[in-house]
Amino acid sequence: MENMYTATQAAAQIGCSQATVSRWAKELGFQRKYGSSLMLSPDQILQIAEAWRQKAGNPNFQKKQTA
């Protein structure tokens, strides 16, 4: 059996919040739970990290133009 990690552990590996990991896991269809804890495989953590890095940041933020 492969190693499984909680959303909190995944967040520490990725460098984001546990809420972000949970949100992306739900969006990507990862639903394996042990009790009430979301459990993720290393491959799923990589998929979440990639998706998060592609969409990280506020889409409404615009950099100021410097003269």
Secondary structure, DSSP 8 states (H G I E B T S, - for coil): ----EEHHHHHHHHTS-HHHHHHHHHHHT---EETTEEEE-HHHHHHHHHHHHHH-S-TT-------
